[in-house]
């Protein structure tokens, strides 16, 4: 592990990074929120299905 090389790589990436615009931030937030809701809904469906099959309700 070459620490000086790693640090220069990290600094290079941070110098290239920019703050997202308002529009880009909103778009990424909507996509992330939709993904979270989708995963939650799938988990809910699995929970309901397991509850019905095992008599949990």
N, CA, C, O and CB atoms as a CASP TS submission, in Angstrom:
PFRMAT TS
TARGET T0000
AUTHOR 0000-0000-0000
METHOD Language model
MODEL 1
PARENT N/A
ATOM      1  N   UNK     1       0.849  -1.180   0.000  1.00  0.00           N
ATOM      2  CA  UNK     1       0.000   0.000   0.000  1.00  0.00           C
ATOM      3  C   UNK     1       0.893   1.240   0.000  1.00  0.00           C
ATOM      4  O   UNK     1       1.671   1.470   0.926  1.00  0.00           O
ATOM      5  CB  UNK     1      -0.965   0.000   1.227  1.00  0.00           C
ATOM      6  N   UNK     2       0.761   2.010  -1.037  1.00  0.00           N
ATOM      7  CA  UNK     2       1.583   3.202  -1.206  1.00  0.00           C
ATOM      8  C   UNK     2       0.779   4.424  -0.760  1.00  0.00           C
ATOM      9  O   UNK     2      -0.013   4.967  -1.531  1.00  0.00           O
ATOM     10  CB  UNK     2       2.056   3.354  -2.687  1.00  0.00           C
ATOM     11  N   UNK     3       0.986   4.850   0.483  1.00  0.00           N
ATOM     12  CA  UNK     3       0.180   5.918   1.078  1.00  0.00           C
ATOM     13  C   UNK     3       0.310   7.242   0.330  1.00  0.00           C
ATOM     14  O   UNK     3      -0.717   7.857   0.045  1.00  0.00           O
ATOM     15  CB  UNK     3       0.577   6.116   2.523  1.00  0.00           C
ATOM     16  N   UNK     4       1.507   7.714  -0.004  1.00  0.00           N
ATOM     17  CA  UNK     4       1.577   8.998  -0.734  1.00  0.00           C
ATOM     18  C   UNK     4       0.838   8.962  -2.074  1.00  0.00           C
ATOM     19  O   UNK     4       0.190   9.936  -2.457  1.00  0.00           O
ATOM     20  CB  UNK     4       3.033   9.377  -0.977  1.00  0.00           C
ATOM     21  N   UNK     5       0.937   7.839  -2.779  1.00  0.00           N
ATOM     22  CA  UNK     5       0.224   7.717  -4.054  1.00  0.00           C
ATOM     23  C   UNK     5      -1.281   7.752  -3.832  1.00  0.00           C
ATOM     24  O   UNK     5      -2.008   8.415  -4.572  1.00  0.00           O
ATOM     25  CB  UNK     5       0.622   6.417  -4.778  1.00  0.00           C
ATOM     26  N   UNK     6      -1.749   7.035  -2.808  1.00  0.00           N
ATOM     27  CA  UNK     6      -3.178   7.029  -2.499  1.00  0.00           C
ATOM     28  C   UNK     6      -3.665   8.427  -2.154  1.00  0.00           C
ATOM     29  O   UNK     6      -4.731   8.842  -2.609  1.00  0.00           O
ATOM     30  CB  UNK     6      -3.475   6.071  -1.345  1.00  0.00           C
ATOM     31  N   UNK     7      -2.894   9.158  -1.351  1.00  0.00           N
ATOM     32  CA  UNK     7      -3.304  10.506  -0.962  1.00  0.00           C
ATOM     33  C   UNK     7      -3.375  11.437  -2.165  1.00  0.00           C
ATOM     34  O   UNK     7      -4.293  12.251  -2.265  1.00  0.00           O
ATOM     35  CB  UNK     7      -2.342  11.073   0.075  1.00  0.00           C
ATOM     36  N   UNK     8      -2.425  11.323  -3.071  1.00  0.00           N
ATOM     37  CA  UNK     8      -2.476  12.181  -4.258  1.00  0.00           C
ATOM     38  C   UNK     8      -3.675  11.827  -5.136  1.00  0.00           C
ATOM     39  O   UNK     8      -4.271  12.702  -5.764  1.00  0.00           O
ATOM     40  CB  UNK     8      -1.173  12.057  -5.068  1.00  0.00           C
ATOM     41  N   UNK     9      -4.019  10.563  -5.176  1.00  0.00           N
ATOM     42  CA  UNK     9      -5.207  10.158  -5.934  1.00  0.00           C
ATOM     43  C   UNK     9      -6.464  10.757  -5.317  1.00  0.00           C
ATOM     44  O   UNK     9      -7.338  11.248  -6.032  1.00  0.00           O
ATOM     45  CB  UNK     9      -5.321   8.622  -5.987  1.00  0.00           C
ATOM     46  N   UNK    10      -6.556  10.715  -3.993  1.00  0.00           N
ATOM     47  CA  UNK    10      -7.726  11.272  -3.309  1.00  0.00           C
ATOM     48  C   UNK    10      -7.816  12.776  -3.532  1.00  0.00           C
ATOM     49  O   UNK    10      -8.900  13.304  -3.778  1.00  0.00           O
ATOM     50  CB  UNK    10      -7.671  10.963  -1.804  1.00  0.00           C
ATOM     51  N   UNK    11      -6.695  13.462  -3.448  1.00  0.00           N
ATOM     52  CA  UNK    11      -6.678  14.916  -3.650  1.00  0.00           C
ATOM     53  C   UNK    11      -7.084  15.247  -5.083  1.00  0.00           C
ATOM     54  O   UNK    11      -7.816  16.210  -5.309  1.00  0.00           O
ATOM     55  CB  UNK    11      -5.274  15.500  -3.338  1.00  0.00           C
ATOM     56  N   UNK    12      -6.625  14.470  -6.039  1.00  0.00           N
ATOM     57  CA  UNK    12      -6.972  14.708  -7.442  1.00  0.00           C
ATOM     58  C   UNK    12      -8.480  14.567  -7.655  1.00  0.00           C
ATOM     59  O   UNK    12      -9.091  15.374  -8.355  1.00  0.00           O
ATOM     60  CB  UNK    12      -6.209  13.729  -8.360  1.00  0.00           C
ATOM     61  N   UNK    13      -9.065  13.553  -7.057  1.00  0.00           N
ATOM     62  CA  UNK    13     -10.512  13.354  -7.192  1.00  0.00           C
ATOM     63  C   UNK    13     -11.272  14.502  -6.539  1.00  0.00           C
ATOM     64  O   UNK    13     -12.245  14.997  -7.109  1.00  0.00           O
ATOM     65  CB  UNK    13     -10.939  12.010  -6.567  1.00  0.00           C
ATOM     66  N   UNK    14     -10.847  14.932  -5.360  1.00  0.00           N
ATOM     67  CA  UNK    14     -11.533  16.023  -4.677  1.00  0.00           C
ATOM     68  C   UNK    14     -11.427  17.339  -5.444  1.00  0.00           C
ATOM     69  O   UNK    14     -12.356  18.145  -5.410  1.00  0.00           O
ATOM     70  CB  UNK    14     -10.969  16.195  -3.279  1.00  0.00           C
ATOM     71  N   UNK    15     -10.321  17.568  -6.127  1.00  0.00           N
ATOM     72  CA  UNK    15     -10.177  18.787  -6.926  1.00  0.00           C
ATOM     73  C   UNK    15     -11.099  18.768  -8.140  1.00  0.00           C
ATOM     74  O   UNK    15     -11.580  19.815  -8.572  1.00  0.00           O
ATOM     75  CB  UNK    15      -8.725  18.959  -7.377  1.00  0.00           C
ATOM     76  N   UNK    16     -11.348  17.579  -8.692  1.00  0.00           N
ATOM     77  CA  UNK    16     -12.220  17.463  -9.860  1.00  0.00           C
ATOM     78  C   UNK    16     -13.693  17.530  -9.487  1.00  0.00           C
ATOM     79  O   UNK    16     -14.522  17.902 -10.316  1.00  0.00           O
ATOM     80  CB  UNK    16     -11.938  16.169 -10.592  1.00  0.00           C
ATOM     81  N   UNK    17     -14.029  17.177  -8.257  1.00  0.00           N
ATOM     82  CA  UNK    17     -15.426  17.120  -7.838  1.00  0.00           C
ATOM     83  C   UNK    17     -16.023  18.520  -7.762  1.00  0.00           C
ATOM     84  O   UNK    17     -15.357  19.476  -7.364  1.00  0.00           O
ATOM     85  CB  UNK    17     -15.553  16.415  -6.482  1.00  0.00           C
ATOM     86  N   UNK    18     -17.281  18.618  -8.148  1.00  0.00           N
ATOM     87  CA  UNK    18     -17.990  19.893  -8.068  1.00  0.00           C
ATOM     88  C   UNK    18     -19.301  19.695  -7.318  1.00  0.00           C
ATOM     89  O   UNK    18     -19.805  18.577  -7.211  1.00  0.00           O
ATOM     90  CB  UNK    18     -18.251  20.476  -9.483  1.00  0.00           C
ATOM     91  N   UNK    19     -19.835  20.768  -6.814  1.00  0.00           N
ATOM     92  CA  UNK    19     -21.133  20.722  -6.147  1.00  0.00           C
ATOM     93  C   UNK    19     -22.212  20.576  -7.215  1.00  0.00           C
ATOM     94  O   UNK    19     -22.176  21.286  -8.220  1.00  0.00           O
ATOM     95  CB  UNK    19     -21.372  22.003  -5.272  1.00  0.00           C
ATOM     96  N   UNK    20     -23.169  19.674  -7.020  1.00  0.00           N
ATOM     97  CA  UNK    20     -24.209  19.509  -8.038  1.00  0.00           C
ATOM     98  C   UNK    20     -25.127  20.730  -8.091  1.00  0.00           C
ATOM     99  O   UNK    20     -25.305  21.436  -7.099  1.00  0.00           O
ATOM    100  CB  UNK    20     -25.034  18.244  -7.759  1.00  0.00           C
ATOM    101  N   UNK    21     -25.695  20.957  -9.252  1.00  0.00           N
ATOM    102  CA  UNK    21     -26.657  22.047  -9.389  1.00  0.00           C
ATOM    103  C   UNK    21     -27.951  21.651  -8.675  1.00  0.00           C
ATOM    104  O   UNK    21     -28.145  20.489  -8.316  1.00  0.00           O
ATOM    105  CB  UNK    21     -26.926  22.377 -10.897  1.00  0.00           C
ATOM    106  N   UNK    22     -28.818  22.623  -8.478  1.00  0.00           N
ATOM    107  CA  UNK    22     -30.095  22.365  -7.803  1.00  0.00           C
ATOM    108  C   UNK    22     -30.910  21.330  -8.577  1.00  0.00           C
ATOM    109  O   UNK    22     -31.507  20.431  -7.985  1.00  0.00           O
ATOM    110  CB  UNK    22     -30.904  23.674  -7.648  1.00  0.00           C
ATOM    111  N   UNK    23     -30.930  21.462  -9.899  1.00  0.00           N
ATOM    112  CA  UNK    23     -31.692  20.539 -10.735  1.00  0.00           C
ATOM    113  C   UNK    23     -31.139  19.112 -10.635  1.00  0.00           C
ATOM    114  O   UNK    23     -31.901  18.151 -10.525  1.00  0.00           O
ATOM    115  CB  UNK    23     -31.676  21.011 -12.196  1.00  0.00           C
ATOM    116  N   UNK    24     -29.823  18.986 -10.675  1.00  0.00           N
ATOM    117  CA  UNK    24     -29.196  17.665 -10.575  1.00  0.00           C
ATOM    118  C   UNK    24     -29.457  17.043  -9.207  1.00  0.00           C
ATOM    119  O   UNK    24     -29.716  15.844  -9.106  1.00  0.00           O
ATOM    120  CB  UNK    24     -27.682  17.766 -10.830  1.00  0.00           C
ATOM    121  N   UNK    25     -29.389  17.857  -8.158  1.00  0.00           N
ATOM    122  CA  UNK    25     -29.633  17.354  -6.813  1.00  0.00           C
ATOM    123  C   UNK    25     -31.067  16.851  -6.663  1.00  0.00           C
ATOM    124  O   UNK    25     -31.300  15.794  -6.077  1.00  0.00           O
ATOM    125  CB  UNK    25     -29.347  18.443  -5.780  1.00  0.00           C
ATOM    126  N   UNK    26     -32.023  17.606  -7.193  1.00  0.00           N
ATOM    127  CA  UNK    26     -33.430  17.201  -7.108  1.00  0.00           C
ATOM    128  C   UNK    26     -33.650  15.901  -7.870  1.00  0.00           C
ATOM    129  O   UNK    26     -34.360  15.013  -7.397  1.00  0.00           O
ATOM    130  CB  UNK    26     -34.355  18.311  -7.661  1.00  0.00           C
ATOM    131  N   UNK    27     -33.046  15.785  -9.043  1.00  0.00           N
ATOM    132  CA  UNK    27     -33.205  14.572  -9.845  1.00  0.00           C
ATOM    133  C   UNK    27     -32.628  13.352  -9.126  1.00  0.00           C
ATOM    134  O   UNK    27     -33.267  12.301  -9.083  1.00  0.00           O
ATOM    135  CB  UNK    27     -32.529  14.747 -11.210  1.00  0.00           C
ATOM    136  N   UNK    28     -31.445  13.482  -8.572  1.00  0.00           N
ATOM    137  CA  UNK    28     -30.824  12.370  -7.849  1.00  0.00           C
ATOM    138  C   UNK    28     -31.646  12.020  -6.613  1.00  0.00           C
ATOM    139  O   UNK    28     -31.794  10.844  -6.281  1.00  0.00           O
ATOM    140  CB  UNK    28     -29.373  12.721  -7.448  1.00  0.00           C
ATOM    141  N   UNK    29     -32.178  13.025  -5.933  1.00  0.00           N
ATOM    142  CA  UNK    29     -32.995  12.783  -4.746  1.00  0.00           C
ATOM    143  C   UNK    29     -34.269  12.029  -5.099  1.00  0.00           C
ATOM    144  O   UNK    29     -34.673  11.119  -4.374  1.00  0.00           O
ATOM    145  CB  UNK    29     -33.343  14.103  -4.059  1.00  0.00           C
ATOM    146  N   UNK    30     -34.903  12.397  -6.204  1.00  0.00           N
ATOM    147  CA  UNK    30     -36.120  11.700  -6.633  1.00  0.00           C
ATOM    148  C   UNK    30     -35.827  10.241  -6.968  1.00  0.00           C
ATOM    149  O   UNK    30     -36.589   9.350  -6.593  1.00  0.00           O
ATOM    150  CB  UNK    30     -36.741  12.404  -7.850  1.00  0.00           C
ATOM    151  N   UNK    31     -34.732   9.999  -7.668  1.00  0.00           N
ATOM    152  CA  UNK    31     -34.378   8.629  -8.050  1.00  0.00           C
ATOM    153  C   UNK    31     -34.049   7.800  -6.814  1.00  0.00           C
ATOM    154  O   UNK    31     -34.478   6.652  -6.700  1.00  0.00           O
ATOM    155  CB  UNK    31     -33.183   8.626  -9.028  1.00  0.00           C
ATOM    156  N   UNK    32     -33.287   8.384  -5.886  1.00  0.00           N
ATOM    157  CA  UNK    32     -32.941   7.661  -4.659  1.00  0.00           C
ATOM    158  C   UNK    32     -34.187   7.389  -3.827  1.00  0.00           C
ATOM    159  O   UNK    32     -34.342   6.298  -3.278  1.00  0.00           O
ATOM    160  CB  UNK    32     -31.913   8.456  -3.832  1.00  0.00           C
ATOM    161  N   UNK    33     -35.073   8.370  -3.732  1.00  0.00           N
ATOM    162  CA  UNK    33     -36.317   8.184  -2.983  1.00  0.00           C
ATOM    163  C   UNK    33     -37.188   7.103  -3.595  1.00  0.00           C
ATOM    164  O   UNK    33     -37.771   6.290  -2.878  1.00  0.00           O
ATOM    165  CB  UNK    33     -37.092   9.487  -2.915  1.00  0.00           C
ATOM    166  N   UNK    34     -37.280   7.091  -4.927  1.00  0.00           N
ATOM    167  CA  UNK    34     -38.062   6.057  -5.602  1.00  0.00           C
ATOM    168  C   UNK    34     -37.460   4.677  -5.351  1.00  0.00           C
ATOM    169  O   UNK    34     -38.192   3.706  -5.160  1.00  0.00           O
ATOM    170  CB  UNK    34     -38.137   6.338  -7.112  1.00  0.00           C
ATOM    171  N   UNK    35     -36.147   4.586  -5.349  1.00  0.00           N
ATOM    172  CA  UNK    35     -35.495   3.303  -5.062  1.00  0.00           C
ATOM    173  C   UNK    35     -35.763   2.831  -3.648  1.00  0.00           C
ATOM    174  O   UNK    35     -36.005   1.645  -3.423  1.00  0.00           O
ATOM    175  CB  UNK    35     -34.002   3.412  -5.284  1.00  0.00           C
ATOM    176  N   UNK    36     -35.722   3.751  -2.689  1.00  0.00           N
ATOM    177  CA  UNK    36     -35.996   3.398  -1.295  1.00  0.00           C
ATOM    178  C   UNK    36     -37.435   2.921  -1.145  1.00  0.00           C
ATOM    179  O   UNK    36     -37.695   1.920  -0.477  1.00  0.00           O
ATOM    180  CB  UNK    36     -35.731   4.601  -0.365  1.00  0.00           C
ATOM    181  N   UNK    37     -38.377   3.641  -1.770  1.00  0.00           N
ATOM    182  CA  UNK    37     -39.783   3.231  -1.704  1.00  0.00           C
ATOM    183  C   UNK    37     -40.002   1.877  -2.365  1.00  0.00           C
ATOM    184  O   UNK    37     -40.772   1.060  -1.860  1.00  0.00           O
ATOM    185  CB  UNK    37     -40.674   4.281  -2.366  1.00  0.00           C
ATOM    186  N   UNK    38     -39.336   1.631  -3.485  1.00  0.00           N
ATOM    187  CA  UNK    38     -39.479   0.351  -4.180  1.00  0.00           C
ATOM    188  C   UNK    38     -38.977  -0.803  -3.321  1.00  0.00           C
ATOM    189  O   UNK    38     -39.641  -1.834  -3.213  1.00  0.00           O
ATOM    190  CB  UNK    38     -38.724   0.380  -5.511  1.00  0.00           C
ATOM    191  N   UNK    39     -37.815  -0.635  -2.713  1.00  0.00           N
ATOM    192  CA  UNK    39     -37.263  -1.685  -1.848  1.00  0.00           C
ATOM    193  C   UNK    39     -38.175  -1.906  -0.638  1.00  0.00           C
ATOM    194  O   UNK    39     -38.398  -3.046  -0.232  1.00  0.00           O
ATOM    195  CB  UNK    39     -35.828  -1.314  -1.382  1.00  0.00           C
ATOM    196  N   UNK    40     -38.697  -0.834  -0.067  1.00  0.00           N
ATOM    197  CA  UNK    40     -39.616  -0.965   1.061  1.00  0.00           C
ATOM    198  C   UNK    40     -40.894  -1.683   0.674  1.00  0.00           C
ATOM    199  O   UNK    40     -41.391  -2.519   1.429  1.00  0.00           O
ATOM    200  CB  UNK    40     -39.949   0.396   1.624  1.00  0.00           C
ATOM    201  N   UNK    41     -41.432  -1.363  -0.500  1.00  0.00           N
ATOM    202  CA  UNK    41     -42.656  -2.011  -0.962  1.00  0.00           C
ATOM    203  C   UNK    41     -42.431  -3.493  -1.215  1.00  0.00           C
ATOM    204  O   UNK    41     -43.280  -4.320  -0.883  1.00  0.00           O
ATOM    205  CB  UNK    41     -43.170  -1.336  -2.231  1.00  0.00           C
ATOM    206  N   UNK    42     -41.289  -3.829  -1.801  1.00  0.00           N
ATOM    207  CA  UNK    42     -40.968  -5.243  -2.024  1.00  0.00           C
ATOM    208  C   UNK    42     -40.844  -5.969  -0.687  1.00  0.00           C
ATOM    209  O   UNK    42     -41.332  -7.090  -0.544  1.00  0.00           O
ATOM    210  CB  UNK    42     -39.657  -5.388  -2.840  1.00  0.00           C
ATOM    211  N   UNK    43     -40.200  -5.344   0.286  1.00  0.00           N
ATOM    212  CA  UNK    43     -40.100  -5.945   1.614  1.00  0.00           C
ATOM    213  C   UNK    43     -41.458  -6.124   2.259  1.00  0.00           C
ATOM    214  O   UNK    43     -41.711  -7.134   2.916  1.00  0.00           O
ATOM    215  CB  UNK    43     -39.222  -5.101   2.506  1.00  0.00           C
ATOM    216  N   UNK    44     -42.338  -5.141   2.074  1.00  0.00           N
ATOM    217  CA  UNK    44     -43.696  -5.245   2.612  1.00  0.00           C
ATOM    218  C   UNK    44     -44.439  -6.412   1.973  1.00  0.00           C
ATOM    219  O   UNK    44     -45.100  -7.185   2.667  1.00  0.00           O
ATOM    220  CB  UNK    44     -44.470  -3.934   2.385  1.00  0.00           C
ATOM    221  N   UNK    45     -44.333  -6.540   0.655  1.00  0.00           N
ATOM    222  CA  UNK    45     -45.001  -7.651  -0.024  1.00  0.00           C
ATOM    223  C   UNK    45     -44.464  -8.998   0.444  1.00  0.00           C
ATOM    224  O   UNK    45     -45.236  -9.937   0.634  1.00  0.00           O
ATOM    225  CB  UNK    45     -44.835  -7.524  -1.536  1.00  0.00           C
ATOM    226  N   UNK    46     -43.171  -9.102   0.631  1.00  0.00           N
ATOM    227  CA  UNK    46     -42.587 -10.351   1.125  1.00  0.00           C
ATOM    228  C   UNK    46     -43.090 -10.636   2.533  1.00  0.00           C
ATOM    229  O   UNK    46     -43.416 -11.778   2.856  1.00  0.00           O
ATOM    230  CB  UNK    46     -41.040 -10.283   1.108  1.00  0.00           C
ATOM    231  N   UNK    47     -43.156  -9.606   3.373  1.00  0.00           N
ATOM    232  CA  UNK    47     -43.652  -9.794   4.733  1.00  0.00           C
ATOM    233  C   UNK    47     -45.097 -10.242   4.771  1.00  0.00           C
ATOM    234  O   UNK    47     -45.453 -11.134   5.541  1.00  0.00           O
ATOM    235  CB  UNK    47     -43.505  -8.522   5.514  1.00  0.00           C
ATOM    236  N   UNK    48     -45.940  -9.628   3.939  1.00  0.00           N
ATOM    237  CA  UNK    48     -47.353 -10.022   3.885  1.00  0.00           C
ATOM    238  C   UNK    48     -47.483 -11.443   3.371  1.00  0.00           C
ATOM    239  O   UNK    48     -48.264 -12.228   3.909  1.00  0.00           O
ATOM    240  CB  UNK    48     -48.160  -9.059   2.993  1.00  0.00           C
ATOM    241  N   UNK    49     -46.730 -11.782   2.339  1.00  0.00           N
ATOM    242  CA  UNK    49     -46.782 -13.135   1.784  1.00  0.00           C
ATOM    243  C   UNK    49     -46.342 -14.165   2.818  1.00  0.00           C
ATOM    244  O   UNK    49     -46.987 -15.202   2.973  1.00  0.00           O
ATOM    245  CB  UNK    49     -45.901 -13.237   0.531  1.00  0.00           C
ATOM    246  N   UNK    50     -45.263 -13.891   3.518  1.00  0.00           N
ATOM    247  CA  UNK    50     -44.795 -14.827   4.545  1.00  0.00           C
ATOM    248  C   UNK    50     -45.806 -14.926   5.681  1.00  0.00           C
ATOM    249  O   UNK    50     -46.007 -16.003   6.241  1.00  0.00           O
ATOM    250  CB  UNK    50     -43.422 -14.391   5.094  1.00  0.00           C
ATOM    251  N   UNK    51     -46.435 -13.820   6.019  1.00  0.00           N
ATOM    252  CA  UNK    51     -47.444 -13.844   7.069  1.00  0.00           C
ATOM    253  C   UNK    51     -48.649 -14.685   6.685  1.00  0.00           C
ATOM    254  O   UNK    51     -49.210 -15.396   7.519  1.00  0.00           O
ATOM    255  CB  UNK    51     -47.885 -12.440   7.395  1.00  0.00           C
ATOM    256  N   UNK    52     -49.040 -14.603   5.435  1.00  0.00           N
ATOM    257  CA  UNK    52     -50.182 -15.392   4.978  1.00  0.00           C
ATOM    258  C   UNK    52     -49.854 -16.883   4.952  1.00  0.00           C
ATOM    259  O   UNK    52     -50.688 -17.709   5.321  1.00  0.00           O
ATOM    260  CB  UNK    52     -50.624 -14.930   3.590  1.00  0.00           C
ATOM    261  N   UNK    53     -48.642 -17.228   4.517  1.00  0.00           N
ATOM    262  CA  UNK    53     -48.273 -18.639   4.424  1.00  0.00           C
ATOM    263  C   UNK    53     -48.008 -19.269   5.784  1.00  0.00           C
ATOM    264  O   UNK    53     -48.272 -20.456   5.973  1.00  0.00           O
ATOM    265  CB  UNK    53     -47.054 -18.793   3.554  1.00  0.00           C
ATOM    266  N   UNK    54     -47.499 -18.507   6.722  1.00  0.00           N
ATOM    267  CA  UNK    54     -47.177 -19.076   8.032  1.00  0.00           C
ATOM    268  C   UNK    54     -48.284 -18.843   9.050  1.00  0.00           C
ATOM    269  O   UNK    54     -48.161 -19.270  10.198  1.00  0.00           O
ATOM    270  CB  UNK    54     -45.880 -18.489   8.550  1.00  0.00           C
ATOM    271  N   UNK    55     -49.350 -18.181   8.658  1.00  0.00           N
ATOM    272  CA  UNK    55     -50.456 -17.930   9.578  1.00  0.00           C
ATOM    273  C   UNK    55     -50.132 -16.873  10.609  1.00  0.00           C
ATOM    274  O   UNK    55     -50.664 -16.916  11.718  1.00  0.00           O
ATOM    275  CB  UNK    55     -50.843 -19.197  10.273  1.00  0.00           C
ATOM    276  N   UNK    56     -49.284 -15.936  10.280  1.00  0.00           N
ATOM    277  CA  UNK    56     -48.885 -14.897  11.216  1.00  0.00           C
ATOM    278  C   UNK    56     -49.953 -13.845  11.450  1.00  0.00           C
ATOM    279  O   UNK    56     -49.878 -13.094  12.422  1.00  0.00           O
ATOM    280  CB  UNK    56     -47.649 -14.239  10.730  1.00  0.00           C
ATOM    281  N   UNK    57     -50.955 -13.780  10.564  1.00  0.00           N
ATOM    282  CA  UNK    57     -51.994 -12.756  10.717  1.00  0.00           C
ATOM    283  C   UNK    57     -53.202 -13.305  11.397  1.00  0.00           C
ATOM    284  O   UNK    57     -54.175 -12.581  11.608  1.00  0.00           O
ATOM    285  CB  UNK    57     -52.385 -12.182   9.384  1.00  0.00           C
TER
END
